[in-house]
Amino acid sequence: MSRPALPAVPRSDTGEEIPGFLLVRTGFGDEDAWQATFARLAGLPGVRRCPVGPRVGHEAVAPVLAHAPKQLVVVDDLAWRGATTAEVCRAVQHAGSWRPELVLLADDRTMADPVHRPLLAFTFAPGIFDGQGGAPFVAHERVLRIGARQTAMLYLVFQAEVTDMSEYKTSLPAEPDDIFGADLDLPADPPRYRHAATRMRPLPHTESALIVRTDHSDDEVWAQVVQAVKAPSERDGFLAHVDLLDDPAYAGATMEQVMALVPSGYQRGFLMIADEQTIQDTRRPLLLVDLYSDPGLTFRATPGAIQSIEINLSIGNMDFRDFHVPEGEIFAGF
């Protein structure tokens, strides 16, 4: 079957290639299922539904894509119905100089799973795809199923220098039918990214783990939280090495909005957020967010538990999941 051309994403004003993901819809049996899948991605920054067809080229998409720092390009065209990874791979090779860091297919299995909407995802083997006419190649171990919400979370923290899914090898499913990020969809109504009402600056590069304050309703309680975090732990006297971002410009920001502000080259593998629940709950639980192994995975911890969490995560002695507790629970120490 002859497939149409994929859109060619232009370079930025500085001549640099725009990084991003490519999503191609290949399952067309259920329009409602597709809309439900796309709804989990539609609010992300840089999402573009691009035209497809024989005339698609740089000039067709440049007006809307050229100024974005990253793109999630969505191709929704019946001509791609039933397409395989090999077909999409070949089409990407001929779509111009742009090589998406992650290619996603919304296929029949995506439409059949209303909980996770798992996308078929793959990357190119390093050194094979060069845009010069050589045969593209997708390594088998780089093909996996990834939930739609996990896709959104991975995209939020995605940076240009992260170029293949081996960066997330600690979390990749052991079996081909497993879904990366499946537990992010366990809540009955998982939150979705939405655009911020105000423009917020990217998070600063800090020497220590960062606590972002997003609730400014009670300065006294905030001061108590900070004091408890910075106090030596009762058990072993550990100190938490943290930096504070206390700026009203971030008031009301959701977890997803904060994740979208992670700057290029960010060296910390997790964030802490002092949000409305932190201020309102008498236990003052901070929200911890994984940015590396399982982007978007979260749990809450009391200020007095941050000392052991911070030091063990910062030195790589333990993993984020070693501290993770289910939604509704609060980690207060081992």
GILIN-V646463 format. One line per field, one symbol per residue. ss: DSSP state (H for helix, E for strand, - for the rest). phi: phi as a letter, one per 20 degrees, with the letter a starting at -180 (. if undefined). burial: I if it has 16 or more other ideal C-beta (glycine too) atoms within 10 Angstrom, else O. A space follows every 50 residues. Layout:
BEGIN
ss = ???
phi = ???
burial = ???
END
This chain:
BEGIN
ss = ----------E-----E-EEEEEEE-----HHHHHHHHH-------EEE- -------HHHHHHHH----EEEEEE--HHH----HHHHHHHHH------- -EEEEE-HHHHH------EEEE-----------------HHHEEEE-HHH HHHHHHH-------HHHH----------EE-HHHH--------------- --------EEEEE-----HHHHHHHHHHHH-----------EEEE--HHH ----HHHHH----------EEEEE-HHHHH-----EEEEE-------EEE E-HHHHHHHHHHHH-----HHHH------EE---
phi = .edffefeefeffenefefrdcddeddcebffffffffffdfeffnfced fcpfefagffdggddfdefbcdeddcbgfegmfeffffgffffdeoffdf fbdcdedffgfedfedlfeecbcefgneecmdnfffbdfgfddbecffff gfffffefcgeedbfffdffdfffdgefdfnfffdfgfcffdfbfffced fgfffcfcgdddedddebfffgfffffffefffffcmfdeecddddcgfe gnfegfffgfefefmfeeebcccedgfgfeffelfeedcfdcfcgnfcbd bfgfefgfffffffemfcdgffdfcfgndcfcpf
burial = OOIIOIIIIIIOOOOOOIIIIIIIIIIIOOOOIIOOIIOIIIOIIIIOOI OIOOOIOIOIIOOOIOOIOIIIIIIOIOOIOOIOIOIIIOIIIOIIOIII IIIIIIIOIIIOIOOIIIIIIIIIOOOOIOOOOOOIOIOOOIIIIIIIII IIIIIIIIOOOIIIIOOIOOIOOOOOOOIIIIIIIOOOOIOOIOOIOOOI OOIOOIOOIIIIIIIOOOOOIIOOIIOIIOOOIOOOOIOIOIOIIOOOOI OOIIIIIIIIIIOOOIOIIIIIIIIOIIIOOOOIIIIIIIIIIIIIIIII IIIIIIIIIIIIIIOOOOIIOOIIOOOOOIIOOO
END
